[in-house]
Amino acid sequence: MDWLQVWVLSLVQGLTEFLPISSAAHLILVPVLTAWEDQGLAFDVAIHVGTLVAIAAYFRHEVVLVTRAWVRQMSGNGATPESMLAWAVIFGTIPAALAGLMFAGVVENSLRSPLVIATTTIGFALLLWFADWRGRGDRDEFSIRWRDILIVGGAQALALIPGTSRSGVTMTAALLLGFSRRAAARYSFLLAIPIIALAGAYQTLQLLRAPPETVDWLQLGAGAAIAGIAAWLSVHWFLKLIERIGMLPFVVYRLILGAILLWIFL
């Protein structure tokens, strides 16, 4: 793997991981469109670690807040909106984790094609547009209820399908439930922390079981750093702009990307 590939893949991972446009789709498509060799599992692990560190660092205050509230509730001090948000992150992760364990093989073998990505990119773009147009809610993430957790957590499980976008489908569900754009994004980003950690752990187990790779540690470190910085900036500016720009720019991007893929591969 050359350094151009390191930079491109790391930036793609970092910039798209938390935007509603599917990082998995882009990471599958870049090698298809460039004819690059597969970057290897070790590099995939490295860039996921970079994005995990970025999102955990960005939301460090919220993580500490809800963790303390959860610990206090478990100690018998009663439930609070902050402890409920902690439960929302925990239970909202379970459907996606179970779906990953049960269907990862099916996805790997049958659903990682450009035509599947094109279809889901277009279909979930239209659903995101509808949710953003119809939603216009004012609920914040601390108003979350068990029904919301089940729906958003179930939606997150759909992100196993390439092109769906984990952040996109969870924001779509939250918008339909009456959350504000910013609250939908913040809950989606908090949900990303455990699911990326679990995905990274799964990839690490695969890496340990696979034949040893020739590892360039400098490239792995650079990839993690580039992906992390790009992810941090992506989240920061998305949260600053989302109330003003809405989801339409991302919907349009997805529609154009899906149309290009259909034109190329049909």
C-alpha positions in Angstrom: 0.0 0.0 0.0 1.4 3.4 -1.0 1.1 6.6 0.9 -1.6 8.0 -1.5 -3.8 5.1 -0.6 -3.1 5.7 3.1 -4.2 9.3 2.9 -7.3 8.7 0.7 -8.6 5.8 2.7 -8.0 7.4 6.0 -9.6 10.7 5.0 -12.6 8.8 3.5 -13.1 6.9 6.7 -12.7 9.9 9.0 -14.9 12.3 6.9 -17.7 9.8 6.2 -17.9 7.7 9.4 -20.3 10.1 11.2 -22.0 11.8 8.2 -25.2 10.2 6.9 -23.6 9.0 3.7 -22.1 5.6 4.7 -18.4 5.2 5.3 -18.6 1.4 4.6 -19.9 2.1 1.1 -17.1 4.6 0.4 -14.4 2.2 1.7 -15.8 -0.6 -0.5 -16.1 1.6 -3.5 -12.7 3.4 -3.4 -10.8 0.2 -4.2 -13.4 -0.8 -6.8 -13.1 2.5 -8.6 -9.3 2.9 -8.3 -8.3 -0.8 -8.8 -6.2 -0.6 -5.6 -5.4 -3.8 -3.8 -7.2 -4.5 -0.5 -5.7 -2.4 2.2 -5.6 -5.3 4.7 -7.4 -5.9 8.0 -4.7 -4.3 10.1 -5.2 -1.0 8.4 -9.0 -1.3 8.7 -8.5 -1.8 12.5 -6.2 1.2 12.7 -8.5 3.7 11.0 -11.5 2.5 13.1 -9.4 3.0 16.2 -8.7 6.6 15.0 -12.4 7.4 14.5 -13.3 5.8 17.9 -10.7 7.9 19.7 -12.0 11.0 17.9 -15.7 10.5 18.8 -14.9 9.5 22.4 -12.7 12.6 22.8 -15.3 14.9 21.2 -18.1 13.7 23.6 -15.9 13.2 26.6 -17.9 15.5 28.8 -21.2 13.8 27.9 -19.7 10.4 28.3 -18.5 11.3 31.8 -21.9 12.9 32.6 -24.1 10.0 31.6 -21.7 7.4 33.1 -21.7 9.1 36.5 -25.5 9.4 36.4 -25.8 5.7 35.4 -23.5 4.7 38.3 -25.5 6.8 40.7 -28.7 5.1 39.5 -27.2 1.7 39.9 -26.2 2.7 43.5 -29.9 3.4 44.3 -30.1 7.2 43.8 -32.9 7.1 41.3 -33.2 7.6 37.5 -32.4 10.9 35.8 -32.6 12.0 32.2 -28.8 11.6 32.1 -28.9 8.0 33.4 -31.7 7.3 30.9 -29.5 8.4 28.1 -26.8 6.0 29.3 -29.3 3.2 29.2 -30.3 4.4 25.7 -26.7 4.0 24.5 -26.4 0.6 26.1 -29.7 -0.9 24.9 -29.6 0.9 21.6 -26.4 -0.9 20.8 -27.7 -4.5 21.4 -29.8 -4.9 18.1 -26.8 -3.9 15.9 -24.4 -6.1 17.9 -26.7 -9.2 17.6 -27.3 -8.5 13.9 -23.6 -8.3 13.3 -23.0 -11.6 15.0 -25.8 -13.4 13.1 -25.5 -11.8 9.7 -21.9 -10.7 9.2 -21.2 -13.6 6.9 -24.2 -13.0 4.7 -23.3 -9.3 4.3 -19.6 -10.2 3.5 -20.6 -12.8 0.9 -23.7 -11.3 -0.7 -24.3 -7.6 0.0 -21.0 -5.8 -0.6 -21.6 -5.2 -4.3 -21.8 -1.8 -6.0 -25.4 -2.4 -7.1 -26.5 -3.1 -3.6 -24.7 0.0 -2.4 -26.3 2.1 -5.1 -29.8 0.8 -4.2 -29.4 1.4 -0.5 -27.7 4.8 -1.0 -30.7 6.0 -3.1 -33.4 4.4 -1.0 -32.2 5.5 2.4 -31.5 9.0 1.0 -35.2 9.4 0.2 -36.1 8.1 3.6 -33.7 10.6 5.2 -35.2 13.4 3.2 -38.8 12.4 4.3 -37.8 12.2 7.9 -36.1 15.6 7.8 -39.0 17.2 6.0 -41.7 15.6 8.2 -39.9 15.6 11.5 -39.0 19.2 12.5 -39.2 18.1 16.2 -37.8 19.9 19.2 -37.1 17.0 21.6 -33.5 16.8 22.9 -31.6 13.6 23.6 -32.3 13.7 27.3 -36.1 13.2 26.6 -35.5 9.7 25.2 -37.9 7.0 26.1 -37.8 3.2 25.9 -39.9 3.2 22.7 -37.4 5.5 21.1 -34.5 3.3 22.2 -36.1 0.2 20.6 -36.9 2.0 17.3 -33.5 3.8 16.9 -31.6 0.7 18.1 -33.5 -1.5 15.6 -32.8 1.0 12.8 -29.1 0.9 13.7 -29.1 -2.8 13.0 -30.0 -2.0 9.3 -26.7 -0.3 9.0 -25.1 -3.7 8.6 -26.2 -3.4 4.9 -23.5 -1.4 3.0 -24.7 1.9 1.7 -27.3 2.3 4.5 -25.2 4.5 6.8 -25.3 3.9 10.5 -25.5 7.6 11.3 -27.9 8.2 8.5 -30.4 5.5 9.5 -30.3 6.3 13.3 -30.8 10.1 12.6 -33.7 9.2 10.3 -35.4 7.2 13.0 -34.8 9.9 15.6 -36.1 12.6 13.4 -39.3 10.6 12.7 -39.7 10.3 16.5 -39.7 14.1 17.0 -36.1 14.8 18.0 -34.4 18.0 16.7 -31.8 17.6 14.1 -29.0 18.3 16.6 -30.4 15.9 19.2 -30.8 13.2 16.6 -27.2 13.7 15.5 -25.9 13.8 19.1 -27.7 10.5 20.1 -26.4 8.9 16.9 -22.8 9.9 17.6 -23.1 8.6 21.2 -24.4 5.3 19.9 -21.3 5.2 17.6 -18.9 4.8 20.5 -19.8 1.3 21.7 -20.7 0.0 18.2 -17.3 1.1 16.7 -15.6 -0.3 19.7 -17.3 -3.7 19.2 -16.6 -3.6 15.5 -13.0 -2.9 16.2 -12.8 -5.7 18.7 -14.3 -8.1 16.1 -11.9 -7.0 13.5 -9.0 -7.5 15.9 -10.1 -11.1 16.6 -10.2 -11.7 12.9 -6.8 -10.2 12.6 -5.4 -12.5 15.3 -6.9 -15.6 13.7 -5.7 -14.7 10.2 -2.3 -15.5 8.7 0.2 -12.8 9.8 0.3 -9.7 7.7 3.3 -7.6 6.8 2.6 -4.6 8.9 3.9 -1.1 8.2 3.5 0.5 11.7 4.2 4.0 10.4 1.4 3.7 7.9 -1.0 2.3 10.5 -0.2 5.1 12.9 -0.6 7.7 10.2 -3.9 6.2 9.1 -5.3 6.2 12.6 -4.2 9.8 13.1 -5.5 11.1 9.8 -8.9 9.3 10.2 -9.2 10.6 13.8 -8.5 14.2 12.9 -10.8 14.1 9.9 -13.6 12.5 12.0 -13.3 15.1 14.8 -13.5 17.9 12.3 -16.4 16.2 10.5 -18.5 15.9 13.7 -17.6 19.4 14.9 -18.8 21.1 11.7 -21.8 18.8 11.2 -23.1 19.8 14.6 -22.5 23.5 14.0 -24.2 23.5 10.6 -27.0 20.9 10.9 -29.7 23.2 12.2 -29.1 25.6 9.3 -28.5 23.3 6.4 -30.6 20.3 7.4 -30.2 16.9 5.7 -30.9 18.0 2.1 -27.2 18.4 1.0 -26.5 14.8 2.2 -29.6 13.5 0.5 -28.6 15.2 -2.8 -25.1 13.8 -2.5 -26.4 10.3 -1.9 -28.8 10.5 -4.9 -26.0 11.6 -7.2 -23.6 9.0 -5.9 -26.3 6.3 -6.3 -27.1 7.4 -9.8 -23.4 7.4 -10.8 -23.0 3.9 -9.4 -26.0 2.6 -11.4 -24.6 4.2 -14.5 -21.2 2.6 -14.1 -22.2 -0.9 -13.0 -25.5 -1.5 -14.7 
